[in-house]
Amino acid sequence: MKRAVLYVCHGSRLVKAREEAVAFIKRCQEHVEADIQEISFLELASPSIDEGFRSCLDRGATHLTVVPLLLLTAVHAKKDIPDEIQRCKGLYPHIKVKYGRPIGVHDRMVESVINKIEEAAPLHSSTTVILIGRGSSDPDVKRDLSALAEIVQRKTAISEVRTCYLTATSPSFTETLESLKNTEGNVVFLPYLLFTGLLMKGIEKEIRRTHNQHILLADYLGYDPLVEQAFLDRVNESLWVKGEAYASDHD
């Protein structure tokens, strides 16, 4: 038996974003016990999932665990990546395949969020925090980000922690920002994003336009050590314990 892990990053047109993802995965690989480890991208970059799948097979893999580097469970995790796995599985039916889950609600992610807030403003009862999610039509995204917000609020002295979204669901970032543009208390917007890019630049631009010094922008999550710990938990549980079986005999 030769066990492989195929990591699936989201992908980006920005070279810096792709490089950040690859560097993060390479750090994680040092702590993963597998015979073979390959990196792939869902979109906008190469190698593709199919190319990563074939690389694992070319290196002799007999058992493959596919792990998505995604913050929350949505269409990419539930449909796009599984569809690609099924297609590859049809081409290579002899290989045993398991599929891991996104990071989701995790204690280390809560810690990471709290650290980012504290870098932007004191964890004071008068502070309001807004987590900015990418957004999705999938209700699980809203459920999970709201759960994270509730845990952050419970673990700190912050009076209110809530969510908004950049697309596909409400409340929207622009509407939330508009409703707070005249605030006289500190409001920290925290982008719940793994990498920089056009979304982050758009957030920065909109917050600057308020001309309100009480509206603060925390750094996006990025690939910090706490995110690394959370992701490694997902990798290892998929590799050794859990994971949805895609093998025909469901091994």
PyRosetta script that sets phi, psi and omega in degrees:
from pyrosetta import init, pose_from_sequence

init()
pose = pose_from_sequence("MKRAVLYVCHGSRLVKAREEAVAFIKRCQEHVEADIQEISFLELASPSIDEGFRSCLDRGATHLTVVPLLLLTAVHAKKDIPDEIQRCKGLYPHIKVKYGRPIGVHDRMVESVINKIEEAAPLHSSTTVILIGRGSSDPDVKRDLSALAEIVQRKTAISEVRTCYLTATSPSFTETLESLKNTEGNVVFLPYLLFTGLLMKGIEKEIRRTHNQHILLADYLGYDPLVEQAFLDRVNESLWVKGEAYASDHD")
pose.set_psi(1, 133.3)
pose.set_omega(1, 177.7)
pose.set_phi(2, -126.7)
pose.set_psi(2, 114.5)
pose.set_omega(2, -171.5)
pose.set_phi(3, -96.0)
pose.set_psi(3, 132.7)
pose.set_omega(3, -179.4)
pose.set_phi(4, -125.1)
pose.set_psi(4, 151.7)
pose.set_omega(4, 171.5)
pose.set_phi(5, -119.9)
pose.set_psi(5, 127.5)
pose.set_omega(5, 174.2)
pose.set_phi(6, -110.7)
pose.set_psi(6, 112.8)
pose.set_omega(6, 178.6)
pose.set_phi(7, -86.5)
pose.set_psi(7, 136.1)
pose.set_omega(7, 178.7)
pose.set_phi(8, -117.0)
pose.set_psi(8, 109.6)
pose.set_omega(8, 175.3)
pose.set_phi(9, -89.6)
pose.set_psi(9, 160.1)
pose.set_omega(9, -178.0)
pose.set_phi(10, -65.1)
pose.set_psi(10, -49.4)
pose.set_omega(10, -175.3)
pose.set_phi(11, 101.3)
pose.set_psi(11, 151.3)
pose.set_omega(11, -178.9)
pose.set_phi(12, -158.3)
pose.set_psi(12, 152.4)
pose.set_omega(12, 174.1)
pose.set_phi(13, -72.7)
pose.set_psi(13, -20.7)
pose.set_omega(13, -178.1)
pose.set_phi(14, -81.3)
pose.set_psi(14, 125.5)
pose.set_omega(14, 179.8)
pose.set_phi(15, -58.6)
pose.set_psi(15, -42.0)
pose.set_omega(15, -178.3)
pose.set_phi(16, -59.9)
pose.set_psi(16, -41.5)
pose.set_omega(16, -179.2)
pose.set_phi(17, -64.6)
pose.set_psi(17, -41.8)
pose.set_omega(17, 178.6)
pose.set_phi(18, -65.2)
pose.set_psi(18, -42.0)
pose.set_omega(18, -179.8)
pose.set_phi(19, -63.9)
pose.set_psi(19, -38.6)
pose.set_omega(19, 178.3)
pose.set_phi(20, -62.7)
pose.set_psi(20, -42.1)
pose.set_omega(20, -179.3)
pose.set_phi(21, -64.4)
pose.set_psi(21, -45.4)
pose.set_omega(21, -179.0)
pose.set_phi(22, -64.7)
pose.set_psi(22, -43.0)
pose.set_omega(22, 179.3)
pose.set_phi(23, -61.9)
pose.set_psi(23, -39.7)
pose.set_omega(23, 178.5)
pose.set_phi(24, -63.0)
pose.set_psi(24, -48.3)
pose.set_omega(24, -179.6)
pose.set_phi(25, -61.3)
pose.set_psi(25, -40.4)
pose.set_omega(25, -179.4)
pose.set_phi(26, -64.2)
pose.set_psi(26, -34.9)
pose.set_omega(26, 174.7)
pose.set_phi(27, -64.7)
pose.set_psi(27, -42.3)
pose.set_omega(27, -179.3)
pose.set_phi(28, -65.8)
pose.set_psi(28, -36.2)
pose.set_omega(28, -176.7)
pose.set_phi(29, -57.5)
pose.set_psi(29, -29.5)
pose.set_omega(29, -179.1)
pose.set_phi(30, -64.3)
pose.set_psi(30, -18.4)
pose.set_omega(30, -176.2)
pose.set_phi(31, -112.1)
pose.set_psi(31, 13.1)
pose.set_omega(31, -177.9)
pose.set_phi(32, -114.8)
pose.set_psi(32, 129.0)
pose.set_omega(32, 179.1)
pose.set_phi(33, -92.1)
pose.set_psi(33, 98.6)
pose.set_omega(33, 177.6)
pose.set_phi(34, -151.5)
pose.set_psi(34, 149.5)
pose.set_omega(34, -179.3)
pose.set_phi(35, -69.9)
pose.set_psi(35, -33.7)
pose.set_omega(35, -174.9)
pose.set_phi(36, -136.1)
pose.set_psi(36, 138.0)
pose.set_omega(36, 175.0)
pose.set_phi(37, -137.9)
pose.set_psi(37, 126.1)
pose.set_omega(37, -179.3)
pose.set_phi(38, -129.9)
pose.set_psi(38, 152.2)
pose.set_omega(38, 179.5)
pose.set_phi(39, -112.5)
pose.set_psi(39, 138.1)
pose.set_omega(39, 176.3)
pose.set_phi(40, -140.2)
pose.set_psi(40, 173.3)
pose.set_omega(40, -179.5)
pose.set_phi(41, -129.1)
pose.set_psi(41, 142.3)
pose.set_omega(41, 177.9)
pose.set_phi(42, -69.8)
pose.set_psi(42, -40.4)
pose.set_omega(42, -176.8)
pose.set_phi(43, -158.3)
pose.set_psi(43, 163.7)
pose.set_omega(43, 171.0)
pose.set_phi(44, 65.0)
pose.set_psi(44, 9.4)
pose.set_omega(44, -179.5)
pose.set_phi(45, -162.5)
pose.set_psi(45, 164.7)
pose.set_omega(45, 176.7)
pose.set_phi(46, -126.4)
pose.set_psi(46, 157.8)
pose.set_omega(46, 4.0)
pose.set_phi(47, -73.5)
pose.set_psi(47, 151.1)
pose.set_omega(47, 177.2)
pose.set_phi(48, -76.1)
pose.set_psi(48, 173.3)
pose.set_omega(48, 176.3)
pose.set_phi(49, -60.1)
pose.set_psi(49, -43.0)
pose.set_omega(49, 178.8)
pose.set_phi(50, -60.3)
pose.set_psi(50, -44.9)
pose.set_omega(50, 179.3)
pose.set_phi(51, -64.7)
pose.set_psi(51, -40.1)
pose.set_omega(51, 177.5)
pose.set_phi(52, -65.4)
pose.set_psi(52, -40.1)
pose.set_omega(52, 178.0)
pose.set_phi(53, -59.0)
pose.set_psi(53, -48.4)
pose.set_omega(53, -178.5)
pose.set_phi(54, -66.0)
pose.set_psi(54, -34.2)
pose.set_omega(54, 177.6)
pose.set_phi(55, -62.6)
pose.set_psi(55, -40.7)
pose.set_omega(55, 178.2)
pose.set_phi(56, -63.0)
pose.set_psi(56, -42.8)
pose.set_omega(56, 179.7)
pose.set_phi(57, -67.3)
pose.set_psi(57, -40.6)
pose.set_omega(57, 179.2)
pose.set_phi(58, -61.2)
pose.set_psi(58, -26.9)
pose.set_omega(58, 179.6)
pose.set_phi(59, -91.0)
pose.set_psi(59, 5.5)
pose.set_omega(59, 172.4)
pose.set_phi(60, 96.9)
pose.set_psi(60, 15.0)
pose.set_omega(60, -178.6)
pose.set_phi(61, -64.0)
pose.set_psi(61, 137.6)
pose.set_omega(61, 173.3)
pose.set_phi(62, -112.2)
pose.set_psi(62, -25.4)
pose.set_omega(62, 177.6)
pose.set_phi(63, -129.2)
pose.set_psi(63, 126.5)
pose.set_omega(63, -174.7)
pose.set_phi(64, -123.1)
pose.set_psi(64, 128.5)
pose.set_omega(64, 173.6)
pose.set_phi(65, -110.7)
pose.set_psi(65, 121.1)
pose.set_omega(65, 179.3)
pose.set_phi(66, -99.7)
pose.set_psi(66, 123.8)
pose.set_omega(66, -177.4)
pose.set_phi(67, -123.8)
pose.set_psi(67, 120.5)
pose.set_omega(67, 179.9)
pose.set_phi(68, -82.5)
pose.set_psi(68, 133.7)
pose.set_omega(68, 173.0)
pose.set_phi(69, -90.6)
pose.set_psi(69, 78.6)
pose.set_omega(69, -178.3)
pose.set_phi(70, -131.4)
pose.set_psi(70, 142.7)
pose.set_omega(70, -178.6)
pose.set_phi(71, -73.1)
pose.set_psi(71, -43.1)
pose.set_omega(71, -172.8)
pose.set_phi(72, -130.9)
pose.set_psi(72, 159.7)
pose.set_omega(72, -179.9)
pose.set_phi(73, -84.8)
pose.set_psi(73, 119.7)
pose.set_omega(73, 178.3)
pose.set_phi(74, -151.9)
pose.set_psi(74, -155.7)
pose.set_omega(74, -173.4)
pose.set_phi(75, -59.8)
pose.set_psi(75, -41.0)
pose.set_omega(75, 179.9)
pose.set_phi(76, -58.1)
pose.set_psi(76, -45.0)
pose.set_omega(76, -176.7)
pose.set_phi(77, -75.7)
pose.set_psi(77, -34.7)
pose.set_omega(77, -174.2)
pose.set_phi(78, -88.2)
pose.set_psi(78, -28.5)
pose.set_omega(78, -173.6)
pose.set_phi(79, -127.0)
pose.set_psi(79, -54.6)
pose.set_omega(79, -170.3)
pose.set_phi(80, -62.3)
pose.set_psi(80, -50.0)
pose.set_omega(80, -179.5)
pose.set_phi(81, -70.0)
pose.set_psi(81, -46.8)
pose.set_omega(81, 176.3)
pose.set_phi(82, -56.9)
pose.set_psi(82, -37.2)
pose.set_omega(82, 177.9)
pose.set_phi(83, -61.7)
pose.set_psi(83, -41.4)
pose.set_omega(83, 178.0)
pose.set_phi(84, -65.6)
pose.set_psi(84, -40.5)
pose.set_omega(84, 178.6)
pose.set_phi(85, -62.2)
pose.set_psi(85, -44.4)
pose.set_omega(85, -179.7)
pose.set_phi(86, -62.4)
pose.set_psi(86, -38.9)
pose.set_omega(86, 179.7)
pose.set_phi(87, -65.3)
pose.set_psi(87, -44.7)
pose.set_omega(87, 178.3)
pose.set_phi(88, -64.7)
pose.set_psi(88, -39.5)
pose.set_omega(88, -179.7)
pose.set_phi(89, -62.2)
pose.set_psi(89, -34.8)
pose.set_omega(89, 176.8)
pose.set_phi(90, -66.0)
pose.set_psi(90, -32.2)
pose.set_omega(90, 179.4)
pose.set_phi(91, -79.4)
pose.set_psi(91, -29.8)
pose.set_omega(91, -177.0)
pose.set_phi(92, -130.0)
pose.set_psi(92, 70.0)
pose.set_omega(92, -172.2)
pose.set_phi(93, -68.1)
pose.set_psi(93, -13.2)
pose.set_omega(93, -177.2)
pose.set_phi(94, -78.8)
pose.set_psi(94, -17.4)
pose.set_omega(94, -174.9)
pose.set_phi(95, -87.9)
pose.set_psi(95, 141.1)
pose.set_omega(95, 177.1)
pose.set_phi(96, -86.6)
pose.set_psi(96, 126.5)
pose.set_omega(96, -174.4)
pose.set_phi(97, -124.7)
pose.set_psi(97, 133.6)
pose.set_omega(97, 171.5)
pose.set_phi(98, -121.4)
pose.set_psi(98, 152.7)
pose.set_omega(98, -178.6)
pose.set_phi(99, -124.0)
pose.set_psi(99, 123.9)
pose.set_omega(99, 179.2)
pose.set_phi(100, -82.2)
pose.set_psi(100, -173.7)
pose.set_omega(100, -178.1)
pose.set_phi(101, -120.7)
pose.set_psi(101, 158.8)
pose.set_omega(101, 176.3)
pose.set_phi(102, -61.6)
pose.set_psi(102, 169.4)
pose.set_omega(102, -177.8)
pose.set_phi(103, -59.8)
pose.set_psi(103, -48.2)
pose.set_omega(103, 176.2)
pose.set_phi(104, 63.7)
pose.set_psi(104, -150.7)
pose.set_omega(104, -179.0)
pose.set_phi(105, -80.4)
pose.set_psi(105, 117.1)
pose.set_omega(105, -174.0)
pose.set_phi(106, -147.2)
pose.set_psi(106, 141.3)
pose.set_omega(106, -177.9)
pose.set_phi(107, -56.2)
pose.set_psi(107, -38.7)
pose.set_omega(107, -178.5)
pose.set_phi(108, -66.7)
pose.set_psi(108, -31.9)
pose.set_omega(108, 178.2)
pose.set_phi(109, -69.7)
pose.set_psi(109, -36.4)
pose.set_omega(109, 175.2)
pose.set_phi(110, -60.9)
pose.set_psi(110, -46.2)
pose.set_omega(110, 178.0)
pose.set_phi(111, -59.7)
pose.set_psi(111, -42.8)
pose.set_omega(111, -179.7)
pose.set_phi(112, -61.6)
pose.set_psi(112, -43.9)
pose.set_omega(112, 178.5)
pose.set_phi(113, -61.5)
pose.set_psi(113, -45.8)
pose.set_omega(113, -179.2)
pose.set_phi(114, -61.3)
pose.set_psi(114, -41.5)
pose.set_omega(114, 177.9)
pose.set_phi(115, -61.4)
pose.set_psi(115, -41.8)
pose.set_omega(115, -179.3)
pose.set_phi(116, -67.1)
pose.set_psi(116, -38.4)
pose.set_omega(116, 177.0)
pose.set_phi(117, -62.2)
pose.set_psi(117, -47.2)
pose.set_omega(117, -176.1)
pose.set_phi(118, -63.6)
pose.set_psi(118, -29.5)
pose.set_omega(118, 176.3)
pose.set_phi(119, -68.2)
pose.set_psi(119, -26.5)
pose.set_omega(119, -177.0)
pose.set_phi(120, -93.6)
pose.set_psi(120, -32.7)
pose.set_omega(120, -176.5)
pose.set_phi(121, -162.7)
pose.set_psi(121, 158.1)
pose.set_omega(121, 177.5)
pose.set_phi(122, -62.0)
pose.set_psi(122, 147.0)
pose.set_omega(122, 177.3)
pose.set_phi(123, -79.5)
pose.set_psi(123, 71.4)
pose.set_omega(123, -172.0)
pose.set_phi(124, -105.6)
pose.set_psi(124, 153.0)
pose.set_omega(124, -178.8)
pose.set_phi(125, -63.8)
pose.set_psi(125, -21.0)
pose.set_omega(125, 180.0)
pose.set_phi(126, -85.6)
pose.set_psi(126, -6.0)
pose.set_omega(126, -177.8)
pose.set_phi(127, -85.2)
pose.set_psi(127, 137.5)
pose.set_omega(127, 172.5)
pose.set_phi(128, -108.9)
pose.set_psi(128, 137.7)
pose.set_omega(128, 179.7)
pose.set_phi(129, -120.6)
pose.set_psi(129, 135.5)
pose.set_omega(129, 176.8)
pose.set_phi(130, -121.1)
pose.set_psi(130, 115.5)
pose.set_omega(130, 173.9)
pose.set_phi(131, -82.8)
pose.set_psi(131, 127.3)
pose.set_omega(131, -179.5)
pose.set_phi(132, -99.4)
pose.set_psi(132, 112.1)
pose.set_omega(132, 176.6)
pose.set_phi(133, -93.5)
pose.set_psi(133, 156.7)
pose.set_omega(133, 176.8)
pose.set_phi(134, -61.7)
pose.set_psi(134, -41.9)
pose.set_omega(134, 178.0)
pose.set_phi(135, 101.0)
pose.set_psi(135, 148.8)
pose.set_omega(135, -179.8)
pose.set_phi(136, -165.2)
pose.set_psi(136, 155.9)
pose.set_omega(136, 174.6)
pose.set_phi(137, -76.1)
pose.set_psi(137, -11.5)
pose.set_omega(137, 179.5)
pose.set_phi(138, -75.9)
pose.set_psi(138, 122.4)
pose.set_omega(138, -177.3)
pose.set_phi(139, -64.6)
pose.set_psi(139, -20.4)
pose.set_omega(139, 179.3)
pose.set_phi(140, -63.7)
pose.set_psi(140, -30.2)
pose.set_omega(140, 178.6)
pose.set_phi(141, -62.9)
pose.set_psi(141, -48.8)
pose.set_omega(141, -179.7)
pose.set_phi(142, -65.0)
pose.set_psi(142, -40.2)
pose.set_omega(142, 179.2)
pose.set_phi(143, -61.6)
pose.set_psi(143, -47.6)
pose.set_omega(143, -175.6)
pose.set_phi(144, -70.2)
pose.set_psi(144, -41.8)
pose.set_omega(144, 179.9)
pose.set_phi(145, -68.1)
pose.set_psi(145, -36.5)
pose.set_omega(145, 176.1)
pose.set_phi(146, -64.9)
pose.set_psi(146, -37.5)
pose.set_omega(146, 177.7)
pose.set_phi(147, -64.0)
pose.set_psi(147, -41.9)
pose.set_omega(147, 177.2)
pose.set_phi(148, -62.3)
pose.set_psi(148, -43.3)
pose.set_omega(148, 179.4)
pose.set_phi(149, -60.2)
pose.set_psi(149, -42.0)
pose.set_omega(149, -179.8)
pose.set_phi(150, -64.4)
pose.set_psi(150, -40.1)
pose.set_omega(150, -180.0)
pose.set_phi(151, -67.8)
pose.set_psi(151, -42.0)
pose.set_omega(151, 177.8)
pose.set_phi(152, -59.2)
pose.set_psi(152, -45.1)
pose.set_omega(152, 179.8)
pose.set_phi(153, -63.3)
pose.set_psi(153, -40.5)
pose.set_omega(153, -179.0)
pose.set_phi(154, -65.9)
pose.set_psi(154, -32.9)
pose.set_omega(154, -175.4)
pose.set_phi(155, -89.6)
pose.set_psi(155, -4.5)
pose.set_omega(155, -178.5)
pose.set_phi(156, -128.1)
pose.set_psi(156, 177.5)
pose.set_omega(156, 177.0)
pose.set_phi(157, -90.5)
pose.set_psi(157, 3.2)
pose.set_omega(157, -176.8)
pose.set_phi(158, -63.2)
pose.set_psi(158, 136.6)
pose.set_omega(158, -174.9)
pose.set_phi(159, -72.1)
pose.set_psi(159, -34.9)
pose.set_omega(159, -175.4)
pose.set_phi(160, -150.5)
pose.set_psi(160, 130.2)
pose.set_omega(160, 173.3)
pose.set_phi(161, -128.3)
pose.set_psi(161, 118.6)
pose.set_omega(161, -179.9)
pose.set_phi(162, -135.2)
pose.set_psi(162, -174.7)
pose.set_omega(162, -173.0)
pose.set_phi(163, -127.0)
pose.set_psi(163, 157.5)
pose.set_omega(163, 168.1)
pose.set_phi(164, -148.7)
pose.set_psi(164, 172.2)
pose.set_omega(164, -170.6)
pose.set_phi(165, -139.1)
pose.set_psi(165, 149.8)
pose.set_omega(165, -177.8)
pose.set_phi(166, -82.1)
pose.set_psi(166, -23.9)
pose.set_omega(166, -177.6)
pose.set_phi(167, -158.7)
pose.set_psi(167, 158.1)
pose.set_omega(167, 164.3)
pose.set_phi(168, 71.6)
pose.set_psi(168, -13.1)
pose.set_omega(168, 178.4)
pose.set_phi(169, -151.6)
pose.set_psi(169, 169.9)
pose.set_omega(169, -176.8)
pose.set_phi(170, -116.7)
pose.set_psi(170, 161.8)
pose.set_omega(170, -4.6)
pose.set_phi(171, -71.0)
pose.set_psi(171, 147.4)
pose.set_omega(171, -178.6)
pose.set_phi(172, -81.3)
pose.set_psi(172, 157.5)
pose.set_omega(172, 177.3)
pose.set_phi(173, -60.8)
pose.set_psi(173, -46.0)
pose.set_omega(173, -176.6)
pose.set_phi(174, -64.3)
pose.set_psi(174, -40.9)
pose.set_omega(174, 179.1)
pose.set_phi(175, -67.2)
pose.set_psi(175, -41.0)
pose.set_omega(175, 179.7)
pose.set_phi(176, -64.5)
pose.set_psi(176, -44.8)
pose.set_omega(176, 179.4)
pose.set_phi(177, -62.8)
pose.set_psi(177, -42.4)
pose.set_omega(177, 179.6)
pose.set_phi(178, -60.7)
pose.set_psi(178, -39.9)
pose.set_omega(178, -178.3)
pose.set_phi(179, -69.4)
pose.set_psi(179, -17.7)
pose.set_omega(179, -176.9)
pose.set_phi(180, -112.6)
pose.set_psi(180, 6.8)
pose.set_omega(180, -170.3)
pose.set_phi(181, -64.2)
pose.set_psi(181, -22.2)
pose.set_omega(181, 179.6)
pose.set_phi(182, -105.6)
pose.set_psi(182, 16.1)
pose.set_omega(182, -177.6)
pose.set_phi(183, -61.1)
pose.set_psi(183, 147.4)
pose.set_omega(183, 177.4)
pose.set_phi(184, -110.4)
pose.set_psi(184, 0.4)
pose.set_omega(184, 174.7)
pose.set_phi(185, -111.0)
pose.set_psi(185, 158.7)
pose.set_omega(185, -178.6)
pose.set_phi(186, -65.2)
pose.set_psi(186, 129.4)
pose.set_omega(186, 173.7)
pose.set_phi(187, -124.5)
pose.set_psi(187, 122.0)
pose.set_omega(187, -179.6)
pose.set_phi(188, -106.5)
pose.set_psi(188, 118.7)
pose.set_omega(188, 172.6)
pose.set_phi(189, -94.1)
pose.set_psi(189, 127.4)
pose.set_omega(189, -178.0)
pose.set_phi(190, -122.5)
pose.set_psi(190, 112.7)
pose.set_omega(190, 179.0)
pose.set_phi(191, -71.6)
pose.set_psi(191, 117.1)
pose.set_omega(191, 178.9)
pose.set_phi(192, -85.6)
pose.set_psi(192, 70.3)
pose.set_omega(192, -175.8)
pose.set_phi(193, -131.2)
pose.set_psi(193, 148.8)
pose.set_omega(193, 179.7)
pose.set_phi(194, -82.9)
pose.set_psi(194, -33.3)
pose.set_omega(194, -175.0)
pose.set_phi(195, -137.3)
pose.set_psi(195, 159.7)
pose.set_omega(195, 178.1)
pose.set_phi(196, -73.7)
pose.set_psi(196, 169.6)
pose.set_omega(196, -179.8)
pose.set_phi(197, 158.6)
pose.set_psi(197, -161.7)
pose.set_omega(197, -176.1)
pose.set_phi(198, -64.3)
pose.set_psi(198, -35.0)
pose.set_omega(198, 178.7)
pose.set_phi(199, -61.9)
pose.set_psi(199, -44.6)
pose.set_omega(199, -179.3)
pose.set_phi(200, -65.1)
pose.set_psi(200, -41.5)
pose.set_omega(200, 179.2)
pose.set_phi(201, -63.6)
pose.set_psi(201, -37.7)
pose.set_omega(201, 178.0)
pose.set_phi(202, -66.0)
pose.set_psi(202, -40.3)
pose.set_omega(202, 176.8)
pose.set_phi(203, -61.6)
pose.set_psi(203, -47.5)
pose.set_omega(203, 179.8)
pose.set_phi(204, -57.7)
pose.set_psi(204, -43.5)
pose.set_omega(204, -178.4)
pose.set_phi(205, -63.3)
pose.set_psi(205, -45.0)
pose.set_omega(205, -178.1)
pose.set_phi(206, -66.5)
pose.set_psi(206, -38.5)
pose.set_omega(206, 179.8)
pose.set_phi(207, -69.2)
pose.set_psi(207, -37.9)
pose.set_omega(207, 176.7)
pose.set_phi(208, -61.5)
pose.set_psi(208, -34.8)
pose.set_omega(208, -176.4)
pose.set_phi(209, -68.5)
pose.set_psi(209, -15.7)
pose.set_omega(209, 178.3)
pose.set_phi(210, -73.9)
pose.set_psi(210, -24.6)
pose.set_omega(210, -177.4)
pose.set_phi(211, 53.3)
pose.set_psi(211, 33.8)
pose.set_omega(211, -179.7)
pose.set_phi(212, -116.7)
pose.set_psi(212, 114.3)
pose.set_omega(212, -175.8)
pose.set_phi(213, -68.9)
pose.set_psi(213, -11.7)
pose.set_omega(213, 178.9)
pose.set_phi(214, -86.4)
pose.set_psi(214, -11.8)
pose.set_omega(214, 176.9)
pose.set_phi(215, -93.9)
pose.set_psi(215, 112.6)
pose.set_omega(215, -172.1)
pose.set_phi(216, -113.9)
pose.set_psi(216, 146.8)
pose.set_omega(216, 178.1)
pose.set_phi(217, -112.2)
pose.set_psi(217, 115.9)
pose.set_omega(217, 175.3)
pose.set_phi(218, -77.8)
pose.set_psi(218, 163.5)
pose.set_omega(218, 177.4)
pose.set_phi(219, -69.7)
pose.set_psi(219, 149.7)
pose.set_omega(219, 173.5)
pose.set_phi(220, -66.1)
pose.set_psi(220, 161.0)
pose.set_omega(220, -173.7)
pose.set_phi(221, -54.8)
pose.set_psi(221, -51.2)
pose.set_omega(221, -177.5)
pose.set_phi(222, 67.7)
pose.set_psi(222, -171.7)
pose.set_omega(222, -175.3)
pose.set_phi(223, -102.8)
pose.set_psi(223, 62.9)
pose.set_omega(223, -176.5)
pose.set_phi(224, -82.2)
pose.set_psi(224, 170.3)
pose.set_omega(224, -176.3)
pose.set_phi(225, -58.7)
pose.set_psi(225, -30.6)
pose.set_omega(225, 178.8)
pose.set_phi(226, -70.2)
pose.set_psi(226, -39.9)
pose.set_omega(226, 175.1)
pose.set_phi(227, -63.8)
pose.set_psi(227, -39.1)
pose.set_omega(227, 177.2)
pose.set_phi(228, -59.1)
pose.set_psi(228, -45.1)
pose.set_omega(228, 179.5)
pose.set_phi(229, -62.3)
pose.set_psi(229, -42.8)
pose.set_omega(229, -179.8)
pose.set_phi(230, -64.2)
pose.set_psi(230, -43.5)
pose.set_omega(230, -179.6)
pose.set_phi(231, -65.7)
pose.set_psi(231, -41.4)
pose.set_omega(231, 178.7)
pose.set_phi(232, -62.1)
pose.set_psi(232, -34.6)
pose.set_omega(232, 175.0)
pose.set_phi(233, -59.3)
pose.set_psi(233, -43.4)
pose.set_omega(233, -179.9)
pose.set_phi(234, -67.8)
pose.set_psi(234, -40.5)
pose.set_omega(234, 178.7)
pose.set_phi(235, -61.0)
pose.set_psi(235, -50.4)
pose.set_omega(235, -174.4)
pose.set_phi(236, -69.4)
pose.set_psi(236, -35.2)
pose.set_omega(236, 177.4)
pose.set_phi(237, -67.3)
pose.set_psi(237, -34.4)
pose.set_omega(237, 179.9)
pose.set_phi(238, -73.0)
pose.set_psi(238, -38.0)
pose.set_omega(238, -176.1)
pose.set_phi(239, -72.4)
pose.set_psi(239, -38.0)
pose.set_omega(239, -171.2)
pose.set_phi(240, -115.4)
pose.set_psi(240, -19.7)
pose.set_omega(240, -173.5)
pose.set_phi(241, -124.6)
pose.set_psi(241, -64.5)
pose.set_omega(241, -170.5)
pose.set_phi(242, -105.2)
pose.set_psi(242, -154.7)
pose.set_omega(242, 178.6)
pose.set_phi(243, 107.8)
pose.set_psi(243, 138.9)
pose.set_omega(243, -178.9)
pose.set_phi(244, -80.3)
pose.set_psi(244, 128.2)
pose.set_omega(244, -177.4)
pose.set_phi(245, -80.5)
pose.set_psi(245, 132.0)
pose.set_omega(245, 174.6)
pose.set_phi(246, -110.4)
pose.set_psi(246, -1.5)
pose.set_omega(246, 176.7)
pose.set_phi(247, -65.1)
pose.set_psi(247, 149.4)
pose.set_omega(247, -175.5)
pose.set_phi(248, -62.2)
pose.set_psi(248, -29.3)
pose.set_omega(248, 178.5)
pose.set_phi(249, -98.5)
pose.set_psi(249, 7.4)
pose.set_omega(249, 176.6)
pose.set_phi(250, 57.8)
pose.set_psi(250, 38.1)
pose.set_omega(250, 174.7)
pose.set_phi(251, -71.7)
pose.dump_pdb("model.pdb")
